[in-house]
Amino acid sequence: MISIQLPDGSRREFPAALSVGDVAASIGAGLAKAALGGKVDGKVVDLSHVIDHDVRLAIVTEKDADGLELIRHSTAHLLAYAVKSLYPEAQVTIGPVIENGFYYDFAYKRPFTPEDLAAIEAKMTELAKKDEKVSRRVLPRDEAVAHFKAMGEAYKAEIIESIPADQDVSLYAEGAFEDLCRGPHVPSTGKLKHFKLMKVAGAYWRGDHRNEMLQRIYGTAWASKDDLQKYLVRLEEAEKRDHRKLGKELDLFHMEEASPGTVFWHPKGWTLWQQVEQYMRRVYQDNGYQEVKGPQIVDRTLWEKSGHWEKYRDAMFTTESEKREYALKPMNCPGHILIFKQGVKSYRDLPLRYGEFGQCHRNEPSGGLHGIMRVRAFTQDDGHIFCTEDQILPECVAYTELLQKVYQDFGFTDILYKVATRPEARIGSDELWDKAEHALMESLRRAGVAYILAPGDGAFYGPKIEYTLKDALGREWQCGTMQVDFNMTVRLGAEFVDEDGQHKAPVMLHRAIVGSLERFIGILIEQHAGALPVWLAPTQVVVANITDAQADYVSEIVKSLQKQGLRASADLRNEKITYKIRQHSMQKLPYILVVGDKEKANGSVAVRARGNQDLGVMPLQDFLNRISADITNKV
């Protein structure tokens, strides 16, 4: 007898081997109809998978995360099936599942057009309605190579040739299409109903820029029509919030091919930058950090000692002078150690906290650049804390509390916490790792937050916390980090004198709150859809006149606002007031003050707030009280 344990703890016994689909049918016709696959002892398998020994089994349906993965994986194959049906000369390569969907790479003689995408999607719908069975077979490696070469699928043959010769490979077929795949898949194409093709992009074969360029078709697939529609609405909203689009519309910054991966900040954008930087500078000052500044170009020998040359060499910009090789710094840590090493340090000096708005350069591939979110030159709110082992916990506790306050001020309240623990390859004693991991987890417990563990994901030199923001659209952005490092201070010879007069290497805590300022500002722009909070807005208030008769009064108001520290400007153009209001509203200004003869005579202003809110006429001081409260409360 074969005993199968179900998720509710119950057991079913069967006299002989049977498929996962057979088990689902024995439970009920409804479950059999809904079943997409199974999960046998924690591994997702096809419905056709045969069970011949005692196992734990869960039937996977569209309601499960594993079910959605099956749908997306199978829809990628459906895409390839449709492409081959319409364009037989196209060659298929690889097509994995990605977040919210899938893609498939193709080699074809000409670029796919938007019209092609529409035709492919229509063909996918047609093939899905046929409800063709998806079947699996296994071939020896060499036979599979010959099979795909005979089909003219050179890329598939190359993939299979990289598999050891003594291994078999699995193929999945649906209708006239057969593809190399480990699986699993849905039982038939009729299970694939809610999908949409999104775009075409270029991609190098096997991700290597030295290889030929392929065409990557992206798609999304969901378990229900409602889920698909919700996702498309989120995408539409994300497009409206795209920082690249808003950066141009709001005149914040631009990018130039003359300097790829770097940002040209316009006056308004640089004003926004300064609000973020000066805020973080106050955070440094209020929390015991000493601000430092290191050089941009450093001899390669330092990067060799720190270990960065071996790990990051391909991503470093280098230069040469007088037969010495230098690198633009990819990070700030070694420079801070060199500053620490100047002069004798005692245990009484610790913890010693350094902070720097350090500009770093990394030679990111051009295909990975994305607006100001992914650049080659960026500035970090980089901090390093030199401390003793006993000081790790209190420093981590204080840091988590500080980070939460900063994120809240910027409008983020939903934070995810992950603790990455010791990898197999590491340095330092288990006792030291125990202390560091305990400090990180205890700091989060004391902050009253839930966290997840990422076993083995820590760096070789120490564990870390990753702090991830969730924005208004539910997207996740990993920004903050706290890393415990036992290694770099030893490698670079940093020491302090302990209570017993012994020389010891301090523990180094690497920490950043916003991370790259460029990326964080991009996140801010998208979080607020360009309508930045009053305290961050490049222009907080504009004062507009109705006729030339109020020009002097407008100038007087602007000077008064500027004396109060507000970023105010005047609009004295000879335009209709409705035009001025509309134009400034499109610039997402927090406040527009309108003055006519009546306001001039009364010493008042007519106040309009963002979102087309008419707040009426009020004394200028009342408006000052209002905007000051907005700034103080970070509204």
Protein Blocks (a to p, Z undefined) as FASTA:
>chain_A
ZZdddfkopacddfbdcdfklmmmmnomklmmmpnbdceehiacdfklccfbdcdddddd
fkbmklmmmmmmmmmmmmmmmmmmmmmmbccfbdcddehiacdddddfbdcdfklmmmmm
mmmmmmmmnopacddddddfklmmmmmmmnopaklmmmmmmpcfkbccddddehjbccdd
ebjadfbfklpmbdcdfbdcdddehhiakbccdddddddddfbfklmmmmmmmmmmmmmm
omklmmmmnomaccdfklghiacddfklmmmmmmmmmmmmmmmmmnopacddddfbdcfk
lmmmnommmmmmmmpccddeehiacdddfbfklmmmmmmmnocadfklpccddddddddd
ddddfklggcjlbcfbdcdddddddddfklmmmmmmmmmmmmmmmmmmnopabdcddddd
ddfbdgdjfklmmmmmmmmmmmmmmnopacdddehiacfkbccdddddddfkopacdfbd
cdddfklmmmnopacddfkopacddddddddfklpaklmmmmmmmmnnopacfklomblb
dcddfblklmmmmmmmmmmmmmnopacdddfbfcdfklmmmmmmmnopabacdddfklmm
nopacdddehiiaebjadfklmmmmmmmmmmnoZZ
